[in-house]
Amino acid sequence: MKHFLDVSDYSPAEIQDMLDLAVRLKAEYFAGGNQPLFKGKVLGLIFQKPSLRTRVSFDMAMRHMGGDALYLSPNEIGLGKRESIADIARVMSGYVQAMMARVFDHAHVVELAKWSAVPVINGLSDYSHPCQAMADALTIIEKFGAMKGLNVTYVGDGNNVAVSLMHIAVMLGANFTIANPEGYDMPAPALEIGTRLASGGAKITYLRDPFAAVKDAHVIYTDTWTSMGQEEETAKREAVFPPYQVNQKLVSAARKDVIVMHCLPAHRNHELTDDVADGEHSVIFPQAHNRLHAQKAVLARLFEVA
């Protein structure tokens, strides 16, 4: 049985296979609707962190494919507090056919998977965001045809979104560049994994200067300067990150066909200016919508129905 905890747990061929399936399922959906391949299946949605895209996209993915989803709020379970994670995993395994967990601590979703008798999906943790990375890759492929040979640049905090984006980019042959301020680097273990995963001549480049980083970029990606759980650092971060704002000046330093991405929610006119978010280079809303289609493919492979 497979889980979906990190893109790095899969081979490049397996990731590409899921992306190819996402393309087919998306086309099928818009051509009249998906086949009910998930009929009789329920996905348990376990949330420690609030969510718009993760909750709605997984719920709708199950419904579109003939299944159902059960939302469990932070107060209902108290993952690892009210009841041990091992006990929750074993109880839930008797009720649902898969679980998605959106957690603060990556160790919690790993523990859930360890004890679960059904597939577990990482809907976000402090280490990685693999479901977002799948939607990101799908969006980039729709724009450019493939990932191989592209230059993907991430500007901002070396966080969970950056980790998964780096891993999927280099796995699929894209060069990955990150520019962030000192003290907000990507975790060293994640960089080591990225270096090991790189295929097709893909390179990882670490820079401080965002303008140098976006030179020749096909993709500029950013995320909030302060993630959930870091609120006490807000003032400190807002003093450090302004040089890394994705604005028209920065976008103008990239390729003319560059796309601008953000996983949302965006703090507009902080990490991303309104004119860029709503401008001709932005794909932030197609990117958000692709969470739905990418996750259908992940679920289909975990359920072994497509």
N, C-alpha and C positions, 0 to 999 in steps of 0.2 A: 504494500500500500504506500502511495506517495502522498506527501504533504506539499504545500506551497508556502514555504517560509522565507525563501530568498531565491532570486533568480540564479544566484551562483550555485544553487543546489542542482541545477539542470545543465545539460550540455547545450552548446549553441544550436545544435540541430533540433533539440526538443523545444527550445524557446522559439525558434523560427517556425516550427510546426504549429505551435499554439497561436502565433501571430498570423500564420496563413489561415488557420481555422477561424480566427477572429474576423479576418477579411471576408471569409465565406459566410459566416453567421450574420455579419452586419449587412451584407448584400441581401441575404435571405430575408432578414427582418424588414428591410425597406421594400422588398419585392412582394410583400404580402403577409409576412410574419414567420416566426421560427417554428420548426417542428417541435412537438411536445416531448423532447427527449428526456426532460427531467421529471416526467409524470411520476407521482408517488414518492418524490424525494423532497425533503425539507432541509433547508440550510439554517442552522442556528447562528444568529448574529450576536456576538458577545462584545459589548462596548465598555471600555474604561474611559475613553475619550469621546467627546461629542463629534458628530459628523454630519455633513450634508451629502457629499458625493459617495462616500463609502457605503452609507446606509441605503440610500435610494438606489444606487446602481446595482448593488447585490440583490436587493429586494426585487427590483424590476427584472434583473437577469433571470432570476428563478421563475418569476411569473411569465415572462415572455417564452420560456422554454417548458412551460407546463408544470413547474414545481411550485414550491411555497417557501417562505422565509419566516422565521420567528425572531423578533427583536427582543433582546434582553438588555435592559439598561444597567448602568453601573450599580444602582441601588438594589437591583434584583438578585445579583449574584455576589458581588463583592469579591471578585477573583482573588484568591489567596488570602482573604481576610475573614469573611464570614465562613468560608469553607475552603479546604485545601484545593489547590489546582488539580492534583491527582484525582481527588474524589469527584470534582466537577467534570473532569474529562470522562471518567468512567460512567457517571450518571448520564451525561449528555449523549454519550455514544449509544445508549439504548433508546434514545428518543428521536435522533435526527440522523441524516445520512452524511452530513459534513458540518464543520464549524468554521466560522470566520471570527477572528478575534482582533480587535483594535485596542492596543494596550500601550501603557507607558514603558514598561520594562520588557525588552526583547526576551529575557529569560522566561517570562511568563508564557509567551506563545510557544516557546521551545518546550517548556514543561507540559503544556497542554497537549502538544503533539506527541510527546513521549508516552503519555498515558491513554491517549485516545485510540479507539478502535475504528474511527472513521477519519477521513482526510481533514486536516486543519489548514486554514489559509491565514497567513499574516496580512491583516488589513491595515496595518501600520504598527511600528514599534519605534523605540528610540534609536534603534540601529538602522533599520531599513524600511522601505515602502515598496515592495515588489509589485504590488498590483498597480500602483501609479506608474512604475517603470514600464509595465506592459502597455498601458495606455499611451505613454509617451512614445515608445517605439512604434506603435501602430500609427500614431499621428505623423511621425517623421517619415515612415515608409509611405504613407498616403501622399505626402508632399513630394518626396524625392525618389520614390520607387524602391529604395533599399537603404540600409544603414551603411553598408560597406563603403569606405573611402570618404565618408562625411566628416566634418569637423564639428563636434558638439562641445559647446562651451557653457559651463555653469559659473555664474557670478553670484557670490554671497557665502552664506554659512555652509561649512562642510558637514551638512546634517544627513539625516536618514534618506531624504529624497535624493540628495547628491550621491550617496553611496550606491543606491539601486540604479540610478541613471548611469553612473560610471560603469557599473558591472554589465548592464545590458548593452551599453554602447560598444564597449571593447569586445564583448563576446560576439557581437554581430559585425565587427570589423571597422567600427568608427573610431576616429581619434577623439580622445576626451581631454579637455583642458578645464581646469578649475582656477578661478581667481578669487581669493578671499583674504581678509586681513589676518595678520599674525595673531595666533591664539585661537583661531576659529577654523583650524585645519580639519581635513578629513581624518577619521581615526586611522592610525597606522595599520592595524590588521585589515581594514577594508581596502587600503591601498595595496597591500601585499596580495590580497586575493585578486584585485583588479589586474595587477601585473601578471599574475599567473593565468588569468582568464583570457587575456588579450590574444586575439587571433587575427589572421589576415594582415599582419603588419601594423595593427592598431597601436597607437602610442598614448601614454598618459603624461600630461604636462601640468606642472604645478607652478602658478605665477601669483604675484601680488598685484600686478598692474592689470586692471580690467580691460583697458584699451588694447594692450598687447594680447590679451587673451582672446578678444573677439575678432582679431584680424583673421580674415579668411573663414570666419565661422558660418556654417550653414544654419546652426541652431544656437540661439542664446536662451539660456534657461535661468530663472531665478526663483527664489522662494522667500517667505517671510524671514525677517531678521531675527524675530523672537518666536520660537515655536511654543506650542502648548506645554506647560510645565516649566517654562523658563521666564515666567512673567516678572519675577523679581530682578531679572537682568535687563529689563526693557530699557531703562534710562542709559545704562552703560552701553548697550548694543546700539542704541540710536545715536550715540556719540561717535561710534566707531565705523558704522556701515555706510553713511551717506556717499562716500566716494564710489561705492559699489552699486549705486542705484542704476537700474536699467532705464535710461531715458533716450530721447531722440539723438543726442550727441553720441552716446555709446553705440546705439543701433547703426548710426551712420558710418561707424568705423568698421562694420562687418561687411559681408557680401551683400550685393543688392537684392538677392533672393533669400536673405536670411529670414527664418521664422523665430518668433519670440514665444517662449513657453513659460507657464507658471502653473504649479499644481493646484493653486487656490486652497483656502481663501487668501486673497491678496489684500495687503494693506496699501491701498492705492496712494500714490505720491510719496510712498516710503521706498520700498524696494523696486517699485514699478510705477512709472508715471501714467496718468490717465491717457495721455495722447498715444503712448505706446500700447497700453493694454487694449485700447479701442481702435488702434491704427491698422494700417494695411499689412503689417508684418505679423500681427498677433494671431495665434491659433489657440488661445487659452480656452475658448468655449468648445470648439471641436475636440480639443484635448480632454476636457472634462467629460464630454459625451462619450468619448471612446473608452472611458472606464467601464461602461456598460458592456460594450462588445468584447473587449479584451477579457473581462472577467467571465463572460459566458464561455469563452474558449478554455480558460483555466478550469472552470467547473466541469465542462464536458470531458476534459482529459482526466480529471480526478475521479469523476463518476464512471469513466470508461464507457461512454455512450456514443462517442463520435470519433 
